[in-house]
Amino acid sequence: MKKSYIWGVLFVVVVVVLSVSVAFWIINKNDKETYSNIVEDRREESTKDTDLSWVDGIHADMLDDWKSGDKTFDERLVQEVMLDITHQKLDTHVKEGSMEITPKRIDNLMQIAEEEKAVFFKSETYLDILKSWKENDFSTVEDDHKLLHSLYDR
């Protein structure tokens, strides 16, 4: 009787150990799959274009949707948008008010400044700045920022 009792207990222990091992193996496998799915999702997100206009999305959307003939941008708004763009290039930890620099935005600003030459007081100044930005020349962005800021504060 003692021998069968020992074999019975041993059998139950082996079954419990095997069950627990299999359960941990399944959980570990599912965790690895979930982790790899999360990593893959993040990898896909990181390869997408990042929108840096998270603070000034309204003006970014207005500028992106602007078409010739629209009268939505006055000179002060052009100054503000250009200032927002300079914030992306300035060496500062605070990027509040930043707007992503895109070729389309630069082109739209150039077209606005060109079309409003008769109305804007500093149209040529904006065009000079925008031309250098269009050529990816941001060597004077700090000076551009100061100039735009002084014009905006008037």
N, C-alpha and C positions, 0 to 999 in steps of 0.2 A: 504494500500500500504506500509506503514511504517513497518508493522509487517512482511510482506513477504520479504521486503528488509533486515530486521534484520535477519530473518531466513536464507536467502540466503547467507549473509555475514558470519553468524555463521557456516553454512554448509561448505563454502569454507575454513574457518579458521580450522575447525575440519579436513577436508580432507587434508589440507596442513600439519597440525601438525601430523596427522597419517602417512602421506607419509614420512615426515622427520624422524619420529620415526622409521618406518620400514626400511628406508634407513640406518640409523645409526645402527640399530640392525643387518642388513645384513653385513654391513662393519665391525662391531665389531666381528661378528661370523667368517668372513673370516680372519680377523687379528689374531684371536685366533688360527684358524686352521693353518695359515701360521707360526705363532710363535711356535706352538707345533711341526710342521714339522721341523723347523729349530733346535729346541731343540733336537728332535729325531736324526736328521742328525749329530749334534755335539756329541751326546752321542755315536752314532755308531763309529764316527771318533776317539773318545777318547779311545774306547775299542780296536781299532786296534793297532798293534805294531807300536811304534813310531820309526822312523828312525832318529837317532842322527848324522848320517854321512853327514849332510847337508853341511858341509864345505869341507870335503875331500872325496867327493863321488867317485872320480876317483879311488883313492887307495882302497876305500872300495869295489867298484865293482871288481877291479882287484883281491883283496884278496878273495872275495866271489866266484869268477869264477875260481880261481886257482886250478889246478889239478896237481898231482904228475907228474913230467917230464917236466912241464913248466919251462922255464928259465927266467921268467919275473921279479923275485925278486932278486935283488942283496943285499948285506949286508947293504948298506946305506939305501935302501928302506925299509928293515925290521926294521931298527932303527927308521926311520921316522914314519912308521905305528905304531910301539909300542909306540913312543912318543905321537902320535895322540890319542891312546887308553888311555894313562895316563891322558890326558887332561880331559877326562870325569870324572875321579875320583878326580882330584885335586880340592881343595876348592878355586875356583877362579870364578869371575863373567864373565870372558872372556872365552868362550868355543870354540873360533876359532881354527880350526884345530883338533877338536874332532872327534873321530870315535867311534861308538857304540861298546861296548864290547859284543861279542856273542860267544857262545861255538864253533861255526864253525870257526870263525876268529882265535880264540886261537888255535884250532886244526890245522888249516892250517899253522899258523905261526910256531907251534911246528914241523910240518912235514917239512916245508921249512928249519928251522934251523937244524933239524936232517939230512936231505938229503944233506945239504951243509956244514956239519961239516968239510970236508976237505978243503973247500974254505973260510968259514967265520972265522975270527980271534977270535970272541967272541961268538961262537955258544953255548957253555956251559952256558955262562952268560944269553943269551936269553932264553935258555931252563929252567934255574932255575927260572927266573922271570915268564915265561909263566906257569910253573908248579904250582906256587903259585896262579896265576890268575885263572887257571883252577879249583882250589879248592875254588874259591871265596875268597881268602885271598888277600886283597888289603891293608893290614896294613902297608906295606912298599912301597906303590905306590909313595910317595914323594921321597924316596931314589931311587927307580927304575927310576923315571923321571930324577933325577939329574945324575945318572949313564949313562942312555941312552943319555942324553943331552951332557954329556962330551965325550962320544964315537962318537956321531954324529958331534960334533964340531971339531974333529981331522981331 
